[in-house]
Amino acid sequence: MVSYKGFDTKYITMQCVNAKPDNIKVGDFVKVNENGDVFLADVGEAFIGIVVGINDNYYTVQTSGYCEVRFAGETLPMYARLTLNQRGIVQVGTGTDAPLRKVVWVDRVENHAGVIL
């Protein structure tokens, strides 16, 4: 069996001090404001990473490495600028400065993909 899990994975701990967190949950795509606080990414926005753990108002965010995501749209190209489509779901962003992400595999039936952030 082949597994990509753990490949080049990096995490950072973030906090939301200056404002009330947006009920952030594990699996949410998040952004950072100018104060360094973590918030839910808005539709069409780039994201810094995916929340993988929560402890009070501290959030463990995966910022690189392999992850599996749900996507909206017909498919994802091999390299895609991913932005948020809706909570927990990404899409190919157009006209955005989101970084290119490597798409390893795509399941078009279940709309899941393996991505390297």
C-alpha positions, 0 to 999 in steps of 0.5 A, a space after each residue: 500500500 502506498 501512503 503519502 501521509 507525513 510527507 514534508 508535513 509542517 505545523 505551526 501553533 496560532 492564536 486568536 487573541 484580538 478578536 473572538 474566533 469564528 468557531 474554527 473547527 478541525 478541518 477548516 482552512 484559515 488565514 492570518 490577519 495583520 496582528 497574527 491572529 487566525 481566522 476562517 478564510 473567506 470564500 475566494 481567499 487564499 489560506 495559510 493552512 488547515 486546522 488539525 488541532 485545537 486547545 482553547 484559543 490555540 490552533 495547530 495549523 498544517 502549513 505544508 506537506 501532504 493532506 487530503 481535501 474536498 474540492 468543488 468543481 469538475 476537477 483539479 489540475 496538477 498544479 492549482 492555486 487553491 482558494 476557499 469555496 465554502 467551509 472545508 472545501 477548496 476550489 481552483 482560484 482565478 485571479 488570485 495570488 494564492 500559491 501553487 499547490 501540487 495535486 497528487 491524485 483526484 477522485 472525481 466521484 467523491 470530489 476528494 484530492 490529495 494535495 501537497 501544500 
